[in-house]
Amino acid sequence: MDVHGIWEEDDESGGNGSICTVKIHSEDNFSDFLARHGTVPIPPYLHREAIASDKECYNNVYARDGGSVAAPTAGLHFTDDALNEIGERNMSWLTLHVGAGTFMPVTSKDARDHSMHAESFSVSVGELRSILKAMEDGKNIAVVGTTSTQTLESLHWLGVKRLRGLSGSDNSRELQLGKFEWIGLNVADPSITAVSSLKALINGFQDDDILSGQTSLMITPNSYQFKVIDHLITNFHAPDSTLMLLVSAFLGKQSNITSIYEEAQRRGYRFLSFGDACLFSRPGVQLPCEKK
């Protein structure tokens, strides 16, 4: 692969990278080429080259399929022993192909003008049935990571689209959700529950069938109401990220996030990908250990 000429970023990038198309002349397929010539895509703010140990350290113990350019870092805190203690029957799995957009800061004055990169996902119908069963049994849904949260919330809106017979929801391999598409869906019928939307989404499919697609859902404070998620396990994020916007929206009051992060700094918690994790509950929702 040759890059001819000077690599120049556009003026609007702010030093955060540019989107480009690269043509590779190789007999290898794309995944083999990356495996042969590439390195682990560690976060750019580490300011170092990838090393051999990153292949294990910057990956989840339950990682299976290749395709992400970043690890879903909330999952880095889970060991095999921790997963065994939780128990297989208490867990469900998604495949997330995290894109470069996870590192893209919000630079626009109005966050709603931020260009959201689409994130690819896939999930088996059997896993969605397990989640549905938990919801119908009155169990709370605890999600590991903001990208998993974005995906599950997106699946709700995709189910709403299917209930309404809209395009982008009828083909299991071409599911699509736009950045603010949820607003029109919510206005049209705000009474649709997550149980009914997910039932509609998987109707007619077998447990082994895979639902896959892309979502650009943008979740911002003071407007979005969560439909699926009750508890969120996540790292401490950069203040100018869409991940921070999602966490702020989840907490319900934008002022909460400031005091939480200030307290975390005061106590010496570590931030970003290799930092510490926190557990948040949606307003009005208690953890089982808190219930009397």
C-alpha positions as CSV (number, residue, x, y, z in Angstrom):
1,M,0.0,0.0,0.0
2,D,1.4,3.4,-1.0
3,V,0.3,6.8,0.0
4,H,1.4,9.4,-2.6
5,G,1.8,13.0,-1.5
6,I,1.5,14.8,1.8
7,W,-1.2,13.6,4.3
8,E,-3.2,16.7,5.2
9,E,-6.2,16.8,7.4
10,D,-9.1,19.1,6.6
11,D,-9.5,22.3,8.6
12,E,-12.6,21.1,10.5
13,S,-10.9,18.0,11.9
14,G,-9.2,19.8,14.7
15,G,-6.4,17.2,14.6
16,N,-8.9,14.4,15.3
17,G,-8.4,12.6,12.0
18,S,-10.0,12.7,8.5
19,I,-12.1,10.2,6.7
20,C,-10.6,8.8,3.5
21,T,-10.8,5.9,1.1
22,V,-7.7,3.7,0.7
23,K,-7.2,1.2,-2.1
24,I,-5.1,-1.8,-1.3
25,H,-3.3,-3.8,-4.0
26,S,-2.8,-7.2,-2.4
27,E,-3.7,-10.8,-3.1
28,D,-4.7,-11.1,0.5
29,N,-8.3,-10.5,1.5
30,F,-8.9,-7.5,3.6
31,S,-8.9,-9.2,7.0
32,D,-5.8,-11.2,6.2
33,F,-4.0,-8.0,5.0
34,L,-4.8,-6.2,8.3
35,A,-3.7,-9.2,10.3
36,R,-0.4,-9.3,8.4
37,H,0.4,-5.6,8.3
38,G,-1.7,-4.0,10.9
39,T,-1.4,-3.4,14.7
40,V,-3.9,-3.3,17.5
41,P,-5.9,0.0,17.1
42,I,-5.3,1.4,20.6
43,P,-6.8,4.8,21.5
44,P,-4.9,7.7,19.9
45,Y,-4.7,9.6,23.3
46,L,-2.3,6.9,24.6
47,H,0.4,8.6,22.4
48,R,2.4,5.4,21.8
49,E,2.7,2.6,19.3
50,A,0.8,-0.7,19.9
51,I,2.8,-3.4,21.7
52,A,2.3,-7.2,21.7
53,S,0.5,-7.3,25.0
54,D,-2.2,-5.0,23.7
55,K,-3.7,-7.9,21.8
56,E,-4.8,-9.3,25.1
57,C,-5.1,-6.2,27.3
58,Y,-7.1,-4.2,24.8
59,N,-9.7,-6.9,24.2
60,N,-12.6,-8.5,26.1
61,V,-12.2,-12.0,27.3
62,Y,-15.4,-12.9,25.6
63,A,-14.4,-11.3,22.2
64,R,-15.2,-13.6,19.3
65,D,-15.6,-12.0,15.8
66,G,-13.2,-9.5,14.3
67,G,-14.3,-6.2,12.9
68,S,-14.0,-3.4,15.6
69,V,-11.5,-0.6,15.5
70,A,-11.8,-0.2,19.2
71,A,-12.6,-2.5,22.1
72,P,-15.9,-2.0,24.0
73,T,-13.9,-1.0,27.0
74,A,-16.5,-1.4,29.7
75,G,-16.1,-5.1,29.1
76,L,-12.4,-5.0,29.9
77,H,-13.3,-5.2,33.6
78,F,-14.9,-8.6,33.3
79,T,-12.7,-11.7,33.8
80,D,-13.6,-15.3,33.1
81,D,-14.1,-15.8,36.8
82,A,-16.5,-12.9,37.0
83,L,-18.5,-14.2,34.1
84,N,-18.8,-17.6,35.7
85,E,-20.0,-16.1,38.9
86,I,-22.7,-14.1,37.0
87,G,-23.8,-17.3,35.2
88,E,-24.6,-17.9,31.6
89,R,-28.4,-17.9,32.2
90,N,-28.1,-14.3,33.5
91,M,-26.3,-13.0,30.4
92,S,-27.0,-12.2,26.8
93,W,-24.6,-11.3,24.0
94,L,-24.4,-8.8,21.2
95,T,-21.8,-8.6,18.4
96,L,-20.6,-5.0,18.1
97,H,-18.2,-3.6,15.5
98,V,-17.2,-0.4,17.1
99,G,-16.2,2.2,14.6
100,A,-13.7,5.1,14.5
101,G,-16.6,7.4,15.5
102,T,-16.2,6.4,19.1
103,F,-13.0,8.6,19.2
104,M,-14.6,11.5,17.3
105,P,-15.2,14.4,19.7
106,V,-18.2,16.7,19.4
107,T,-16.7,19.9,18.0
108,S,-19.9,21.6,16.8
109,K,-21.5,24.3,19.0
110,D,-24.8,22.5,18.9
111,A,-24.2,18.8,19.7
112,R,-27.2,17.9,17.5
113,D,-25.1,19.0,14.5
114,H,-22.5,16.4,15.2
115,S,-22.0,13.8,12.5
116,M,-22.6,10.4,14.0
117,H,-20.7,7.4,12.5
118,A,-22.9,4.3,12.0
119,E,-22.0,1.4,14.3
120,S,-22.5,-2.1,13.0
121,F,-24.1,-4.8,15.2
122,S,-25.6,-8.3,15.0
123,V,-27.6,-10.3,17.5
124,S,-29.2,-13.7,17.4
125,V,-33.0,-13.9,17.8
126,G,-32.4,-16.4,20.6
127,E,-30.5,-13.8,22.6
128,L,-33.3,-11.2,22.1
129,R,-35.8,-13.8,23.3
130,S,-33.7,-14.2,26.5
131,I,-33.8,-10.4,27.0
132,L,-37.5,-10.3,26.4
133,K,-38.1,-13.1,28.9
134,A,-36.2,-11.2,31.5
135,M,-38.2,-8.0,30.9
136,E,-41.5,-9.9,31.0
137,D,-40.4,-11.5,34.3
138,G,-39.9,-8.0,35.7
139,K,-36.1,-8.2,35.8
140,N,-34.0,-5.1,35.2
141,I,-31.7,-5.0,32.2
142,A,-28.1,-4.1,33.1
143,V,-25.9,-3.3,30.0
144,V,-22.2,-3.3,29.7
145,G,-21.0,-0.3,27.7
146,T,-22.5,2.7,25.9
147,T,-22.3,1.0,22.5
148,S,-24.3,-2.0,23.8
149,T,-26.8,0.6,25.2
150,Q,-27.0,2.4,21.8
151,T,-27.6,-1.0,20.1
152,L,-30.4,-2.2,22.4
153,E,-32.1,1.1,22.4
154,S,-31.9,1.1,18.6
155,L,-33.4,-2.4,18.4
156,H,-36.4,-1.0,20.2
157,W,-36.9,1.7,17.6
158,L,-36.3,-0.8,14.8
159,G,-39.1,-2.8,16.3
160,V,-41.3,0.3,16.3
161,K,-40.5,0.7,12.6
162,R,-41.5,-2.8,12.0
163,L,-44.8,-2.4,13.8
164,R,-45.5,0.6,11.6
165,G,-44.3,-1.2,8.4
166,L,-41.5,1.3,7.7
167,S,-38.5,0.6,5.5
168,G,-35.2,-0.4,7.1
169,S,-36.9,-2.8,9.5
170,D,-38.2,-5.7,7.4
171,N,-34.9,-7.3,6.4
172,S,-32.9,-8.9,9.1
173,R,-29.6,-8.2,7.3
174,E,-30.3,-4.6,6.4
175,L,-31.6,-3.0,9.6
176,Q,-30.9,0.8,9.6
177,L,-31.6,3.5,12.2
178,G,-30.8,7.2,11.6
179,K,-29.4,9.7,14.1
180,F,-32.7,11.3,15.2
181,E,-35.1,8.9,13.6
182,W,-36.4,7.9,17.0
183,I,-38.1,11.4,17.4
184,G,-40.7,10.9,14.7
185,L,-41.3,7.3,15.8
186,N,-41.9,8.4,19.4
187,V,-44.2,11.3,18.5
188,A,-46.2,8.9,16.3
189,D,-46.9,6.5,19.1
190,P,-45.1,7.1,22.5
191,S,-47.0,4.2,24.2
192,I,-45.2,1.4,22.4
193,T,-43.2,-0.6,25.0
194,A,-39.8,-2.2,24.6
195,V,-41.5,-5.7,25.0
196,S,-43.9,-5.1,22.2
197,S,-41.3,-3.6,19.9
198,L,-38.8,-6.4,20.4
199,K,-41.5,-9.0,19.9
200,A,-42.4,-7.4,16.6
201,L,-38.8,-7.2,15.6
202,I,-38.2,-11.0,16.0
203,N,-41.6,-12.1,14.9
204,G,-41.3,-14.8,12.2
205,F,-37.6,-15.6,12.9
206,Q,-36.1,-18.6,14.5
207,D,-33.7,-18.6,17.5
208,D,-30.6,-19.2,15.3
209,D,-31.5,-16.3,12.9
210,I,-29.2,-13.3,13.1
211,L,-30.5,-9.7,13.1
212,S,-27.8,-7.3,11.9
213,G,-27.5,-3.7,10.7
214,Q,-26.2,-0.3,11.5
215,T,-27.3,2.4,13.8
216,S,-26.4,6.1,14.0
217,L,-28.7,6.7,17.0
218,M,-27.6,9.8,18.9
219,I,-28.7,10.0,22.5
220,T,-28.6,13.5,24.1
221,P,-29.7,14.9,27.5
222,N,-33.0,16.5,28.2
223,S,-34.8,14.8,25.3
224,Y,-34.2,11.1,25.1
225,Q,-36.1,8.6,27.3
226,F,-34.6,5.2,27.6
227,K,-36.8,2.3,26.7
228,V,-34.7,-0.8,27.4
229,I,-31.9,-0.1,29.7
230,D,-32.2,0.0,33.5
231,H,-28.5,-0.1,34.7
232,L,-25.4,0.9,32.8
233,I,-21.8,-0.2,33.5
234,T,-19.4,2.1,31.7
235,N,-16.0,3.8,31.9
236,F,-15.4,7.4,32.6
237,H,-15.5,9.2,29.3
238,A,-13.9,12.3,27.6
239,P,-16.1,15.4,28.3
240,D,-16.5,16.2,24.6
241,S,-17.6,12.7,23.5
242,T,-21.0,11.4,22.4
243,L,-20.5,8.7,25.1
244,M,-20.6,11.5,27.7
245,L,-23.9,12.8,26.2
246,L,-25.4,9.3,26.4
247,V,-24.4,8.9,30.1
248,S,-25.7,12.4,30.9
249,A,-29.0,11.5,29.3
250,F,-29.2,8.2,31.2
251,L,-28.7,10.0,34.5
252,G,-31.7,12.2,33.8
253,K,-30.2,15.5,35.0
254,Q,-27.3,17.0,33.1
255,S,-25.9,18.6,36.3
256,N,-25.4,15.1,37.9
257,I,-22.6,14.1,35.6
258,T,-20.5,17.1,36.5
259,S,-20.6,16.3,40.3
260,I,-20.0,12.6,39.6
261,Y,-16.9,13.2,37.5
262,E,-15.6,15.8,39.9
263,E,-15.9,13.4,42.8
264,A,-14.2,10.7,40.7
265,Q,-11.3,13.0,40.0
266,R,-11.1,13.9,43.7
267,R,-10.9,10.2,44.7
268,G,-8.3,9.4,42.1
269,Y,-10.3,7.2,39.7
270,R,-8.8,6.6,36.3
271,F,-10.6,7.8,33.2
272,L,-11.0,6.6,29.6
273,S,-10.3,3.2,28.0
274,F,-8.0,1.7,30.5
275,G,-9.6,3.4,33.4
276,D,-12.1,2.5,36.1
277,A,-15.8,1.6,35.6
278,C,-18.9,2.9,37.2
279,L,-22.4,1.6,37.6
280,F,-25.3,3.9,37.0
281,S,-29.0,3.3,37.4
282,R,-31.8,5.0,35.5
283,P,-33.7,7.5,37.7
284,G,-36.4,5.7,39.7
285,V,-34.8,2.2,39.2
286,Q,-33.1,0.5,42.1
287,L,-30.5,-2.3,42.1
288,P,-31.7,-5.5,43.7
289,C,-29.4,-5.0,46.6
290,E,-31.0,-1.6,47.3
291,K,-34.6,-2.9,47.5
292,K,-36.0,-3.4,50.9
